[in-house]
Amino acid sequence: IVSGSSLPIDTFVCSYREPSLTTGPVVVFTMLIVVAFVDMKQQRRMNKENVAMDAASAVGLQERVMRSASELNKFNGVDHPRVHFCIKGRIYDVSSSGNFVPGGCYSYLAGAEGTFTMARMTDDRSMVNCTDYDLLEEHDWNSVDGWVSYMDAKYKCIAHLREYFEWKEGTLSRSDAKDTSQ
């Protein structure tokens, strides 16, 4: 008998049950569901913020923050602690990703314009910072649009690349000139 109690010791020993073999996997599965749900909520929030920023810029409520390629190149995780990446003229803060920091699998894209690299799904370093967008074909742009959707959901778009928007405006004015000459 346990001192101060009228119950035998066996009662306390027998009341403990070993966890079943299914308890561990159930806990892990539950944690994965919670993490996935939280990640989904964060992605939806980030996407809404990026869409709102684009809409405000489009109607003139917010000035579009522009950066040159040389300014972008400084944000490579080495020269500056923040890491930025650009695709289709959209500059994202990717500092939270271990993939873009020095030593990461995409570190060669840190502080870089990666439209060509992502369009062609290559790690060919010669395509990094290429701004000759006229070389991209429709299927390349479709691939890029998919990456932009992914990046919009995952990272904050903090600025736009001046060279991309100059090219885009030039392309629009060239197509307008063709329309008026026909």
N, C-alpha and C positions, 0 to 999 in steps of 0.2 A: 504494500500500500504506500502511495506517495504521501510524504509528510504533509499534513494540512488538508488532506483529501481522503475521502472514504472510498475512492476508486482504485482498483488494482493497477499496477504499472502496465499490464498488458492492454488495458483500454486505450492508453495514450499511444502505444506503439502500433496497435492495430488500426487506429484511426487515420494514419498516414497512408496514402495510396500513391504508388508510382504513377507518373504521368503515362498515358497510353502512347503508343507509337505514332498515333495520328495527331497528337497535340502539336508537335514541332512543325510539320508541314502546314497545318492549318494556320498557325501563327505567322509563318513565313508568307503564305498565300495572302493572308489578310493584310500584312504589311505591304506587299507588292501592290495590292489593289489600292490601298490608301496613297502610296507614293505615285502610282499612275494617275489617280484622280487629282491629286495636288498638282502634278506636272501638267495635266490637261487644263486645269483652271489657270495656271500661270501662262500657258501658251495662248489661251483664249484672250487673257487680259493683255498680253504683249501685242497680239495681233490687232486688238481693238485700238490700242494706243497708236500703233503704226498707221492704221487706216485713218484714225482721227487726225493725225499729223498731216498725212497726205491730203485729206479733204480740206483742212484749214489752209494749207499751202496753195491748193488749187483755186480756192475762192478768194485768196488774198487776205485772209484773216491772220495768217502767220507767215512771216517771211521765211523762205526756204533757206536753211543754213547750207552754204556751199563751201567746199574745200577743194583745193587743187590736189593733183596726184602727189606732188612733192610734199604737201602738208600731210597727206594720208600716210606716206612712207615713213614718217617719224613715229607712228603709233604701231611699232612692231614688237613691243615687249622687251626690247633691248635698249633702244635709245629713249624710250618712254615706257613707263610701267603699264599703261593701258594698251590694249591690242584691238585694232580696228581692221575690218575686212570690207571690201567693196564688191558688189555684184550689181550689174545693170544700173549703175549710177547711185546705188543706195549704200551708204556707209553704215556698218553695224559695229557696235561695241561688243566684241566677242571675248572680252577679258575673262569672263566666267568659264570659258571652255578650255579644258586642258589640251584640246587638239590644236589650238592656234598659238599657244605660248611657245617660247623657245624649247625645242626638244620634242614638241608635239608632232603628230603625223601631218598636220596642215601648217606647220610653222613657216613654211616657205610662202604661205599666203598672208602672213601677218603683216599688216601695214601695206597691203597690196590690193590692186584692182584685179579681181579674179574671174571676170565674166567669161573670157575665152577658156580658161582652165576648167571652169564648171560646165560650160556649154559642151565642151568636147570630152569631159570626164577623163582628164589626163593630168599627170603630175609633171608634164613637160614644163620645166622652168622658163623656157623661152616664151611661153604664152602668158606668163604672169606680167601684169601691167601693160598688156597690149590694149591699145585703145583704137585700133582700126576696125571698128564695129561693122563696117560695110562688108567685111569678109564673112560674117556670120550668116548662115542660111536659116530658113524658117524653122527647120527641125532643131537647130541650135538654140534659137530664141525660145522655142517651146520648152526645151530642157532648162534654160535659164529661168523662165517663168516659174517652173516647179521649184527651183532652188530659192527663188525670191519668196515664194509662199512659205517654204520651210524656214528661211531666215526670219521672215516677218513674225512667225509664230514663236521663234526661239529667242531672238535677240532684239534689242532696241535699235531702231534706225535713228542715228544721231545727226546725220548730215547727208548731203548729196555731192556727188563728184562733178565738179565744174566741167571737166572735159567731156563727160558723157552728155550733159545737158547742152553743151555747145554743139556737139555732134548731132544730137536729137533735133535741136532747133534748125540746124543746117539742113538736115534731111527733110524736115517738114517744109522749109522754105524752098528746097529744090523740087519737092513734089508739087507744091503750090505753083511754082513757075511752070512746070510741065502742064498742069491743068489749065492754066490761062493761055498757054501757047497753042493748045489743041483746039 
